[in-house]
């Protein structure tokens, strides 16, 4: 990628591809039921971003309560959802930006800024959820924040890292477009 720049057809789609992977991780976090789970047997507690389910014993049915009945539950879901929607918008804008033959570098920097805003919203939702969940919901046994919650954090970290890439990419505009004269480190004897 360094040698050929972003004009090299296979390398120019790396950043939109990484944004697409971030969108997939965000969908897994939003739909996953593993935000909080019991750590040991018998598994008596399981929660998602949307609801908390408990059961009294291993053979019993799950009884679920919606977290949307709590103000903090609505706040956590709304902030994480806003961050996810901004991530999807950035993904669409990146597809458009990299599909055009001539890259618009100010447009790319704007995508980076929007990714930082998405990361802020995602992190707010990811912090509100465990803090308020552990104080407001009665938990029994040993519980852990699990795989779907981890996918949420992975999405937020990807938003921050890709925001840096999108913001720093215009600094290397001449190198990417091939406008820099090559430097040779050869001296004759």
Secondary structure, DSSP 8 states (H G I E B T S, - for coil): -TTTGGGSTTTTTHHHHHHHHHHHHHHHHHH-S-SEEESSSS--EEE-SSEEEE-SSTTS--EEEEGGGSHHHHHHHHHHHHHHHHHHHHHHHHHHHHHSSS--HHHHHHHHHHHHHHHHHHHHHHHHHHHHHHHHS---S-EEE-HHHHHHHHHHHHHHHHHHHHHHHGGGHHHHHT-S---------
